[in-house]
Amino acid sequence: MKNLGLLFCATIGLALYCACTPEVKITGDAEKPIAINAEINIHIYQHAEEVVDDLYAGLDDEPEPEPDSAFVRIMERVLASVSISSCEAAEQKSQAYQEMKKLFAETYTKYMKTGYVGENKDGYVTYVGKPEKCDPKVAAAAQEAVRKLNAARKAFYEEEAKSQNTTVSEIQKTYAAVYAAKAKGIWVEVSNGKTYEWKKF
């Protein structure tokens, strides 16, 4: 009878533990499983998503057709010069962020979409050299772009870690997951369960 009571208590305790244990789910492409566990802070992940979305903003947009008249072009310039939103004016991005954004746009457009550079498992970029025909001059330029972007990301990660009261490794891990989840048409270093491999998404 005593053993039965202990078994009952253990069962109830296990049920309560399972009910209270947080479960983290990140939805996305079924072909691109991104390992997210409870060690990743959800608040930091959501902030990283906002940052990466901003980095990608406009990069894949089709160019708009030129205005038909000189008057329309002049009006567009005038409006663009005065239409700074209150949100943008209030939230000035740091110099580290601005530098990272500029270098990311250049690297993404010139070298990531063409297969020279990919997102690695550590939150940085790597020269992978996977276009059909590898131009030596472009390859050299791509490797220099990797160096510059990684230096900018390092500075930004250190800033993020300080502002969010966490470690640089935690920031790297989180951003690596976000970059992998957001990737489209570029090479990404992902886990296959045993090791890491490069896949294009």
C-alpha positions as CSV (number, residue, x, y, z in Angstrom):
1,M,0.0,0.0,0.0
2,K,2.9,2.3,0.9
3,N,4.6,1.6,-2.5
4,L,1.3,2.3,-4.3
5,G,1.1,5.7,-2.5
6,L,4.7,6.6,-3.5
7,L,4.0,5.5,-7.1
8,F,0.9,7.7,-7.2
9,C,2.8,10.7,-5.8
10,A,5.6,10.2,-8.3
11,T,3.1,10.1,-11.2
12,I,1.4,13.3,-10.1
13,G,4.8,15.0,-9.7
14,L,5.9,13.9,-13.2
15,A,2.7,15.2,-14.7
16,L,3.1,18.6,-13.0
17,Y,6.7,18.9,-14.1
18,C,5.8,18.1,-17.7
19,A,2.9,20.6,-17.6
20,C,5.2,23.4,-16.3
21,T,8.3,22.7,-18.5
22,P,8.6,25.3,-21.2
23,E,8.5,24.1,-24.8
24,V,10.1,26.3,-27.4
25,K,8.8,25.9,-31.0
26,I,10.1,27.9,-33.9
27,T,8.0,27.4,-37.0
28,G,9.5,27.6,-40.5
29,D,10.5,25.6,-43.6
30,A,10.1,21.9,-42.9
31,E,13.2,21.3,-45.1
32,K,15.3,23.7,-43.0
33,P,15.1,22.4,-39.4
34,I,16.5,25.0,-37.0
35,A,17.5,23.7,-33.5
36,I,16.0,26.0,-30.9
37,N,16.0,24.8,-27.3
38,A,15.1,26.3,-23.9
39,E,18.6,27.6,-23.5
40,I,17.8,30.4,-26.0
41,N,16.2,33.3,-24.5
42,I,12.9,34.0,-26.3
43,H,13.2,37.8,-25.7
44,I,16.7,37.8,-27.3
45,Y,15.5,35.6,-30.2
46,Q,12.6,38.0,-30.9
47,H,14.8,41.0,-30.8
48,A,17.3,39.2,-33.2
49,E,14.4,38.5,-35.6
50,E,13.6,42.2,-35.7
51,V,17.2,43.1,-36.4
52,V,17.6,40.5,-39.1
53,D,14.3,41.5,-40.7
54,D,15.5,45.0,-40.9
55,L,18.8,43.9,-42.4
56,Y,16.9,42.0,-45.2
57,A,14.4,44.8,-45.7
58,G,14.3,45.9,-49.4
59,L,17.2,43.6,-50.5
60,D,15.0,41.3,-52.5
61,D,12.6,43.9,-53.7
62,E,12.2,44.4,-57.5
63,P,13.4,47.8,-58.5
64,E,10.6,50.3,-59.1
65,P,10.2,51.8,-62.5
66,E,11.5,55.3,-63.1
67,P,8.9,58.1,-62.9
68,D,7.5,59.3,-66.2
69,S,8.1,63.0,-65.6
70,A,10.7,65.3,-64.2
71,F,8.0,66.8,-61.9
72,V,7.2,63.4,-60.3
73,R,10.9,62.8,-59.7
74,I,11.4,66.2,-58.0
75,M,8.3,65.6,-55.8
76,E,9.6,62.2,-54.8
77,R,12.9,63.7,-53.7
78,V,11.2,66.4,-51.8
79,L,9.0,63.9,-50.0
80,A,11.9,61.6,-49.3
81,S,13.9,64.4,-47.7
82,V,11.1,65.4,-45.2
83,S,9.2,62.2,-44.5
84,I,11.4,60.7,-41.7
85,S,9.0,58.8,-39.4
86,S,8.8,59.7,-35.8
87,C,9.9,56.1,-34.9
88,E,13.0,56.3,-37.1
89,A,13.8,59.7,-35.6
90,A,13.3,58.5,-32.1
91,E,15.3,55.2,-32.5
92,Q,18.7,56.0,-33.9
93,K,20.7,52.9,-34.6
94,S,24.2,52.5,-33.2
95,Q,27.3,53.0,-35.4
96,A,28.1,49.3,-35.0
97,Y,24.6,48.4,-36.3
98,Q,24.8,50.9,-39.2
99,E,28.2,49.5,-40.3
100,M,27.0,45.9,-40.1
101,K,23.8,46.8,-42.1
102,K,25.8,48.5,-44.9
103,L,28.3,45.6,-45.2
104,F,25.5,43.0,-45.0
105,A,23.7,44.6,-47.9
106,E,26.8,44.6,-50.0
107,T,27.9,41.1,-49.1
108,Y,24.4,39.6,-49.5
109,T,23.8,41.2,-52.9
110,K,27.2,40.6,-54.4
111,Y,28.5,37.4,-52.8
112,M,25.8,35.5,-50.8
113,K,23.2,35.3,-53.6
114,T,25.8,34.3,-56.1
115,G,27.1,31.4,-53.9
116,Y,30.4,32.7,-52.8
117,V,29.5,33.3,-49.2
118,G,27.2,31.6,-46.7
119,E,25.9,31.9,-43.2
120,N,27.8,29.6,-40.8
121,K,26.7,27.9,-37.5
122,D,28.4,30.5,-35.3
123,G,26.5,33.6,-36.4
124,Y,29.1,34.7,-38.9
125,V,29.6,34.4,-42.6
126,T,32.1,32.1,-44.4
127,Y,33.6,32.0,-47.9
128,V,32.2,28.8,-49.4
129,G,32.9,29.4,-53.1
130,K,30.0,27.5,-54.6
131,P,29.0,29.3,-57.7
132,E,29.0,27.3,-61.0
133,K,32.0,29.2,-62.2
134,C,34.3,30.7,-59.6
135,D,35.9,34.0,-60.8
136,P,39.3,34.4,-58.9
137,K,38.9,38.2,-58.7
138,V,35.4,37.9,-57.4
139,A,36.5,35.2,-55.0
140,A,39.2,37.4,-53.5
141,A,36.7,40.3,-53.2
142,A,34.2,37.9,-51.5
143,Q,36.8,36.8,-48.9
144,E,37.6,40.5,-48.1
145,A,33.9,41.1,-47.7
146,V,33.7,38.2,-45.3
147,R,36.5,39.6,-43.2
148,K,34.8,43.1,-43.0
149,L,31.3,41.8,-42.3
150,N,32.5,39.4,-39.6
151,A,34.4,42.2,-37.9
152,A,31.2,44.4,-38.0
153,R,29.1,41.5,-36.6
154,K,31.6,40.9,-33.8
155,A,31.4,44.6,-32.7
156,F,27.6,44.4,-32.9
157,Y,27.4,41.1,-31.0
158,E,29.5,42.6,-28.2
159,E,27.2,45.6,-28.1
160,E,24.1,43.4,-28.0
161,A,25.6,41.2,-25.2
162,K,26.3,44.3,-23.1
163,S,22.8,45.9,-23.7
164,Q,20.9,42.7,-23.0
165,N,23.1,41.6,-20.0
166,T,24.1,38.3,-21.5
167,T,27.2,36.6,-23.1
168,V,28.5,37.1,-26.6
169,S,28.3,33.4,-27.2
170,E,24.5,33.5,-26.3
171,I,24.1,36.4,-28.8
172,Q,26.0,34.5,-31.5
173,K,24.0,31.3,-31.0
174,T,20.7,33.2,-31.2
175,Y,21.6,35.2,-34.3
176,A,23.0,32.1,-36.0
177,A,19.6,30.4,-35.5
178,V,17.8,33.5,-36.8
179,Y,20.0,33.9,-39.9
180,A,19.5,30.3,-40.7
181,A,15.7,30.5,-40.3
182,K,15.5,33.7,-42.5
183,A,17.9,32.4,-45.3
184,K,16.5,32.3,-48.8
185,G,18.5,31.4,-51.9
186,I,21.8,31.3,-50.0
187,W,24.2,28.7,-48.4
188,V,23.7,27.9,-44.7
189,E,25.7,25.6,-42.4
190,V,23.2,23.4,-40.7
191,S,23.2,20.3,-38.5
192,N,22.3,17.0,-40.0
193,G,22.1,15.4,-36.5
194,K,25.7,14.2,-36.4
195,T,27.8,17.0,-37.9
196,Y,27.3,20.2,-39.9
197,E,27.0,20.6,-43.6
198,W,26.4,23.3,-46.2
199,K,22.9,23.4,-47.7
200,K,21.3,26.0,-50.0
201,F,17.9,27.3,-49.0
